[in-house]
């Protein structure tokens, strides 16, 4: 089915009272307009009631209710939050589709009529969008269940923002017998109707660091009697800029960003300690291992020169998303056949815990244009809802094509 962008669904006002209705009358592919309105209503219901990582209890109940109403079987995996469901016969290959369900600790200022009703919590990364897409694919696949040559497993994953949800599902057995997995992220910088992905490294390794700088407190009028931790921390921030620029090839991608500096609590005292925090992003695993070693040397040298001490605390995060070239190319071809404008993506420095799945099974993570004037994690982020239904159709077709491809192999 080709994509129609003539109608701006940002201006559609579906009846949100239908969000809790039975899905039986809208699950058929013969009723696309009804399903499209339902997906938007569900997205808005989720948007109004966002929940943080590992707290998605009501979200889990809603998704379970909507899937049950469509007759889609839920797998009992003992998850505290999140849902795994399945469509198709017990025999044949298994393809997984993943959407994430958690929100962010951000106060929404978008001004949309369905804004978050939870103070300080917002779906500012579009996980409500992703959930609606996979719900739509589920309904479309359910309508064609007797024609499927295998099973489609649906992941509604918690805690992506904390980079722990994928590991929870893997530990629970969600990947058992899965032959290939596909996931999506909306891309606010891309127009609706645009699709991109790439084989190999797509999203970055994500690591976090804290640096504790210890000096000697003193009266601000007598700095010579102390060791200034703020001055030391300032020099460390500057010196850290050389970790990439003078230690990593310009042909490689790496970022070291200091994002928080905290020290002192009054105007006339030099504090004893200052804490720095930040993130490191890389694609190359060897460079990932080298950077913390280099940071330790830099901060130790700077601190020693100024009479202070500096200690690094390193917190390893999710690895890079490394798409299986075969399935990245497969998804691009399917997108072009579907009617998307396709692009080979540039490697990104953002992180995604979808990477953990790809350490166990082949697959691909893709970007779907959502055309928001404000980017991800912005309090005014507002993706274009006209992208939801076409994406649901695409993932239904992608899953079927992948099952057919795997069936031919077996």
Secondary structure in CASP SS format (residue, H / E / C, confidence):
PFRMAT SS
TARGET T0000
AUTHOR 0000-0000-0000
METHOD secondary structure of the structure
MODEL  1
X C 1.00
X C 1.00
X C 1.00
X C 1.00
X C 1.00
X C 1.00
X C 1.00
X C 1.00
X H 1.00
X H 1.00
X H 1.00
X C 1.00
X C 1.00
X C 1.00
X C 1.00
X H 1.00
X H 1.00
X H 1.00
X H 1.00
X H 1.00
X C 1.00
X C 1.00
X C 1.00
X C 1.00
X C 1.00
X C 1.00
X C 1.00
X C 1.00
X C 1.00
X C 1.00
X C 1.00
X H 1.00
X H 1.00
X H 1.00
X H 1.00
X H 1.00
X H 1.00
X H 1.00
X H 1.00
X H 1.00
X H 1.00
X H 1.00
X H 1.00
X H 1.00
X H 1.00
X H 1.00
X H 1.00
X H 1.00
X C 1.00
X C 1.00
X C 1.00
X C 1.00
X C 1.00
X C 1.00
X C 1.00
X C 1.00
X H 1.00
X H 1.00
X H 1.00
X H 1.00
X H 1.00
X H 1.00
X H 1.00
X H 1.00
X H 1.00
X H 1.00
X H 1.00
X H 1.00
X H 1.00
X C 1.00
X C 1.00
X C 1.00
X E 1.00
X E 1.00
X C 1.00
X C 1.00
X C 1.00
X C 1.00
X C 1.00
X C 1.00
X C 1.00
X C 1.00
X E 1.00
X E 1.00
X E 1.00
X E 1.00
X E 1.00
X C 1.00
X C 1.00
X C 1.00
X C 1.00
X C 1.00
X C 1.00
X E 1.00
X E 1.00
X E 1.00
X E 1.00
X E 1.00
X E 1.00
X E 1.00
X C 1.00
X C 1.00
X C 1.00
X E 1.00
X C 1.00
X C 1.00
X C 1.00
X C 1.00
X C 1.00
X C 1.00
X C 1.00
X C 1.00
X C 1.00
X C 1.00
X C 1.00
X C 1.00
X C 1.00
X C 1.00
X C 1.00
X C 1.00
X C 1.00
X E 1.00
X C 1.00
X C 1.00
X C 1.00
X C 1.00
X H 1.00
X H 1.00
X H 1.00
X H 1.00
X H 1.00
X H 1.00
X H 1.00
X H 1.00
X H 1.00
X H 1.00
X H 1.00
X H 1.00
X H 1.00
X H 1.00
X H 1.00
X H 1.00
X C 1.00
X C 1.00
X H 1.00
X H 1.00
X H 1.00
X C 1.00
X C 1.00
X C 1.00
X E 1.00
X E 1.00
X E 1.00
X E 1.00
X E 1.00
X E 1.00
X E 1.00
X C 1.00
X C 1.00
X C 1.00
X C 1.00
X C 1.00
X C 1.00
X C 1.00
X H 1.00
X H 1.00
X H 1.00
X H 1.00
X H 1.00
X H 1.00
X H 1.00
X H 1.00
X C 1.00
X C 1.00
X C 1.00
X C 1.00
X C 1.00
X C 1.00
X C 1.00
X E 1.00
X E 1.00
X E 1.00
X E 1.00
X E 1.00
X E 1.00
X E 1.00
X E 1.00
X C 1.00
X C 1.00
X C 1.00
X C 1.00
X C 1.00
X C 1.00
X E 1.00
X E 1.00
X E 1.00
X E 1.00
X C 1.00
X C 1.00
X E 1.00
X E 1.00
X E 1.00
X E 1.00
X C 1.00
X E 1.00
X E 1.00
X E 1.00
X E 1.00
X E 1.00
X E 1.00
X E 1.00
X E 1.00
X E 1.00
X E 1.00
X C 1.00
X E 1.00
X C 1.00
X E 1.00
X E 1.00
X H 1.00
X H 1.00
X H 1.00
X H 1.00
X H 1.00
X H 1.00
X C 1.00
X E 1.00
X C 1.00
X H 1.00
X H 1.00
X H 1.00
X H 1.00
X H 1.00
X H 1.00
X H 1.00
X H 1.00
X H 1.00
X H 1.00
X H 1.00
X H 1.00
X H 1.00
X H 1.00
X H 1.00
X H 1.00
X H 1.00
X C 1.00
X C 1.00
X C 1.00
X C 1.00
X C 1.00
X C 1.00
X C 1.00
X C 1.00
X E 1.00
X E 1.00
X E 1.00
X E 1.00
X E 1.00
X E 1.00
X E 1.00
X E 1.00
X E 1.00
X E 1.00
X C 1.00
X C 1.00
X C 1.00
X C 1.00
X C 1.00
X E 1.00
X E 1.00
X C 1.00
X C 1.00
X E 1.00
X E 1.00
X E 1.00
X E 1.00
X E 1.00
X E 1.00
X E 1.00
X E 1.00
X E 1.00
X E 1.00
X C 1.00
X C 1.00
X H 1.00
X H 1.00
X H 1.00
X H 1.00
X H 1.00
X H 1.00
X H 1.00
X H 1.00
X H 1.00
X H 1.00
X H 1.00
X H 1.00
X H 1.00
X H 1.00
X H 1.00
X H 1.00
X H 1.00
X H 1.00
X H 1.00
X H 1.00
X H 1.00
X C 1.00
X C 1.00
X C 1.00
X E 1.00
X E 1.00
X E 1.00
X E 1.00
X E 1.00
X E 1.00
X E 1.00
X E 1.00
X C 1.00
X C 1.00
X C 1.00
X C 1.00
X E 1.00
X E 1.00
X E 1.00
X C 1.00
X H 1.00
X H 1.00
X H 1.00
X H 1.00
X H 1.00
X H 1.00
X H 1.00
X H 1.00
X H 1.00
X H 1.00
X H 1.00
X H 1.00
X H 1.00
X H 1.00
X C 1.00
X C 1.00
X E 1.00
X E 1.00
X E 1.00
X E 1.00
X C 1.00
X C 1.00
X C 1.00
X C 1.00
X C 1.00
X C 1.00
X C 1.00
X C 1.00
X C 1.00
X C 1.00
X H 1.00
X H 1.00
X H 1.00
X H 1.00
X C 1.00
X C 1.00
X C 1.00
X C 1.00
X E 1.00
X E 1.00
X E 1.00
X E 1.00
X E 1.00
X E 1.00
X E 1.00
X C 1.00
X C 1.00
X C 1.00
X C 1.00
X C 1.00
X C 1.00
X C 1.00
X C 1.00
X C 1.00
X C 1.00
X C 1.00
X C 1.00
X C 1.00
X C 1.00
X C 1.00
X C 1.00
X H 1.00
X H 1.00
X H 1.00
X H 1.00
X H 1.00
X H 1.00
X H 1.00
X H 1.00
X H 1.00
X H 1.00
X H 1.00
X H 1.00
X H 1.00
X H 1.00
X H 1.00
X H 1.00
X H 1.00
X H 1.00
X H 1.00
X H 1.00
X H 1.00
X H 1.00
X H 1.00
X H 1.00
X C 1.00
END
